[in-house]
Amino acid sequence: QVQLVESGGGLVQAGDSLRLSCAVSGRTFRSYDMGWFRQAPGKEREFVAALRQIARSTYDADSVKGRFTISRDGAKNTLYLQMNILEPEDTAVYYCAAGIVGDSTVKLTTAYRYWGQGTQVTVSS
């Protein structure tokens, strides 16, 4: 089993920055590909960013390119999402996910086996 616990969400103004953290426990951190997803009220959960173990490849949604950065600290078993130049459209619950994924499935929610409980990010205009 793998447990994921997100933290770092909050209420910020447009243009501000936040860093989300996802603490991973239960299995070796390096065993899994990791992703961040988000879900706004009334909308489906959508892909934000991912980091695969193979070649440390990273993937970003077009809507966050150049603003968000995914990274991990293996020593701390923690995944991060640095979010800069936040926009009101970024308001959502952000979820951390873990699984074994491929290039063709990295952006699919169904590809990830383990999920955290989510952390709320609210960006005011």
C-alpha positions as CSV (number, residue, x, y, z in Angstrom):
1,Q,0.0,0.0,0.0
2,V,1.0,3.6,-0.7
3,Q,-0.2,6.6,1.3
4,L,-0.2,10.1,-0.1
5,V,-0.8,13.2,1.9
6,E,-0.9,16.6,0.2
7,S,-0.3,19.9,2.0
8,G,0.4,23.5,1.1
9,G,-2.9,24.7,-0.3
10,G,-4.5,28.0,0.6
11,L,-6.1,31.3,-0.4
12,V,-3.8,33.6,-2.5
13,Q,-4.2,36.5,-4.9
14,A,-3.7,36.3,-8.6
15,G,0.0,36.5,-9.5
16,D,1.1,34.9,-6.2
17,S,3.0,31.6,-5.8
18,L,2.3,28.4,-3.8
19,R,4.2,25.2,-3.3
20,L,2.3,22.0,-2.8
21,S,3.8,19.0,-1.2
22,C,2.9,15.3,-1.3
23,A,4.3,13.1,1.4
24,V,4.6,9.5,0.2
25,S,4.8,6.5,2.5
26,G,4.3,2.8,2.3
27,R,6.6,1.9,-0.6
28,T,9.8,3.0,-2.0
29,F,9.2,6.4,-3.5
30,R,11.2,5.6,-6.6
31,S,9.0,2.7,-7.4
32,Y,6.2,4.9,-8.9
33,D,5.5,7.5,-11.4
34,M,3.9,10.5,-9.8
35,G,1.4,13.1,-10.9
36,W,-0.6,16.1,-9.9
37,F,-4.2,16.5,-10.9
38,R,-6.8,19.1,-10.0
39,Q,-10.6,19.3,-9.9
40,A,-12.6,22.5,-10.0
41,P,-16.3,22.6,-8.8
42,G,-18.5,21.1,-11.4
43,K,-15.6,20.0,-13.6
44,E,-13.9,16.7,-14.2
45,R,-10.5,16.0,-12.6
46,E,-7.8,17.1,-15.0
47,F,-4.1,16.4,-15.4
48,V,-1.6,19.1,-14.2
49,A,1.8,17.6,-14.2
50,A,3.7,14.3,-13.9
51,L,7.1,13.0,-13.2
52,R,8.1,9.5,-14.4
53,Q,10.9,7.5,-12.9
54,I,12.2,6.6,-16.3
55,A,14.7,9.3,-17.2
56,R,13.0,11.6,-14.7
57,S,10.7,12.7,-17.5
58,T,8.3,15.5,-16.8
59,Y,5.0,16.3,-18.4
60,D,2.9,19.5,-18.0
61,A,-0.6,20.5,-19.1
62,D,-0.6,23.3,-21.6
63,S,-2.5,25.5,-19.2
64,V,0.3,25.5,-16.7
65,K,3.4,25.4,-18.9
66,G,6.0,27.9,-17.8
67,R,4.2,28.5,-14.5
68,F,4.1,25.2,-12.6
69,T,7.1,22.9,-12.0
70,I,6.9,19.3,-10.7
71,S,9.8,17.9,-8.7
72,R,10.6,15.4,-6.0
73,D,13.0,14.9,-3.1
74,G,13.9,11.2,-2.9
75,A,15.5,11.6,0.5
76,K,12.3,13.1,1.9
77,N,9.9,10.9,-0.1
78,T,8.1,14.0,-1.1
79,L,6.7,15.3,-4.4
80,Y,6.3,19.0,-5.0
81,L,4.4,21.3,-7.3
82,Q,5.7,24.8,-7.5
83,M,3.0,27.1,-8.8
84,N,3.9,30.6,-9.9
85,I,1.9,33.4,-11.4
86,L,-1.3,31.8,-10.2
87,E,-4.6,32.7,-11.9
88,P,-8.2,32.5,-10.7
89,E,-8.6,29.6,-13.2
90,D,-6.2,27.6,-11.2
91,T,-8.7,27.4,-8.3
92,A,-9.3,23.8,-7.6
93,V,-8.7,20.9,-5.3
94,Y,-5.2,19.5,-6.1
95,Y,-4.5,15.8,-5.8
96,C,-1.3,13.8,-5.8
97,A,-1.3,10.4,-7.5
98,A,1.0,7.5,-7.8
99,G,1.1,4.6,-10.3
100,I,3.0,2.8,-13.0
101,V,2.2,4.7,-16.2
102,G,3.4,5.0,-19.8
103,D,3.9,7.9,-22.1
104,S,0.4,7.3,-23.6
105,T,-1.3,7.2,-20.3
106,V,0.6,9.6,-18.1
107,K,-2.2,12.2,-18.3
108,L,-5.1,9.8,-17.6
109,T,-6.6,9.6,-14.1
110,T,-7.3,5.9,-14.6
111,A,-3.6,5.2,-15.0
112,Y,-2.8,6.1,-11.4
113,R,-3.6,3.6,-8.6
114,Y,-3.1,5.7,-5.5
115,W,-4.5,9.1,-4.6
116,G,-4.2,11.6,-1.8
117,Q,-7.1,13.3,-0.2
118,G,-6.5,16.6,-1.9
119,T,-5.6,20.2,-0.9
120,Q,-7.7,23.3,-1.8
121,V,-6.1,26.1,-3.8
122,T,-8.1,29.2,-4.2
123,V,-6.9,32.2,-6.2
124,S,-8.7,35.5,-5.9
125,S,-8.7,38.1,-8.7
